[in-house]
């Protein structure tokens, strides 16, 4: 398991003989072995990597029941799991889920423990199984987290072939289901937290469900590229990597499989995770010095016995990969600059083991070291993160920088302007304004009143009127991630008596990510982020002047080229942003059509914010959500942008502009002219607007 104590790399002494590695036999074959029935373990359906954590259905990469194997120590920093060696691949299948239960407490974003973050001393105990684990778990409103007779039956939309071998669309589908489940479980547990003070593992509960229901892909184990997973992809939870087949163990740092041979003697490494738990030397963008597993050399517990590492399991697999020369997937763990408690896993592509040796570690024991070199010709991933670190230390290192902050301090963080394409050094003149601007009085909605909360609004508070307007659920998780789309999302407004740091004011607090307006090659200016953005995170509002339909018609008929119009009256492609029905015992609450009380038209041509620079895509990574809050006894609708999925740094942000709903005068001229789409998506419609 990665994480925990981070120690400096100790180089070997000059006179150390790097050839002192145990004798290694050559790898015979990478072909998987399908054992005969007589070779199968005595617990069919159970995976080979240790016990399932308490309350979770057994699924790969967890393991055999306690009667067969002792429970793994969740506190240890493991490179590979303890217990029996993995059996040949595809020998096991997950049984039906029996629900989910309690897990240790810590933080990785939503206030939920992540065993891969923090020191090993913070994971000294594993939570005991609840005495009521066989009973149906209920949330505060009586909703069940398991599917026991709700009348909603889960029907998989994935074929057996899609489960074995994925593609980009399937990977996104699996990750969407996982994170939608996780957010909903977070929401339910947040309601409980205000009453019981107990916080539980939403990510492992969601992972247990998608694994047992086989909402997963790339189960076929393989060396090299994983179909549908791209270099630079980011993951906020290790269960996400398990679900898409990038790295199977949920805790171990080394994933490997056995080839056609004799168990322990022929393993080959598939992937490794380097995230600070061992003495890895990981600062170079194309070189990684990786430490072996075992020996407790990374433990901060002085009472634990320290021993030399052994050439077995993952260590042996890396050594075999050195001799065979196969590619190994490398995932690097980095800290999130937006929230220091969050660790992000970055897929850095394929490496090869170039060299190995042993050396004396800080704890006095011998540890294995493996030098991995990145395969040339791959797009940058970790190198991008390193470049961004330099930019944040000093703008002068950013090539093509035009302005350090085009908002002139209006936003909480600067928004830079960069052009690395041509010599254009200025934007078309506009006034930066962070929210909507009404040029005349609009009587748009009936009078509304805010909440009466005297402190920050709390999840589960049935007396909070703003929560009741949202159907009784707090719309955001505890760290400000949107749980699901709503027909109309109600936030606390400026005149609500709750505190300014109330978590139901997410869209009103301005830009939180280090955004960059940049010149694209063929679509003018665009917007991207130096920071990673997780699914459901608020990005910005679409600010500008609110105009009426008559003003819009006047612009169109007068031939005014206003490319910065946002119109809720357009037709927008529907999309799914929730989990499949039947995964938990409730119907998903996601909506595909908004219920906006009036047509909202915004022009950001003369007045606007960074939202005006977001380009169109037919396969966007951002969606818009109508948000309403009260001000001076009047309610006004705003347009807020949220991430559809995790967005890696320096990835352009896009949303669907929609198309005119009018049946009049299509084509490329007149009031309803179409714009040629250059998004390059496989689902490109060819036009927008």
FENLINLIN-V843547 format. One record per helix or strand of 2 or more residues. SS is the DSSP state (@ for helix, = for strand). FROM is the first residue (numbers start at 0). TO is the last residue. If there is no record, write none. Layout:
SS	FROM	TO
SS	FROM	TO
//
This chain:
@	36	38
@	119	122
@	159	163
@	167	195
@	201	211
=	233	234
@	237	242
=	253	257
@	262	265
=	266	273
=	286	290
@	312	323
=	326	334
=	342	359
=	365	373
@	381	392
@	394	396
=	400	402
=	415	417
=	430	431
=	435	437
@	464	468
=	488	489
@	505	507
=	514	518
=	524	528
=	537	540
=	543	546
@	548	556
=	564	566
=	600	602
=	606	607
@	609	612
=	614	615
=	621	630
=	633	642
=	653	654
=	674	675
=	686	687
//
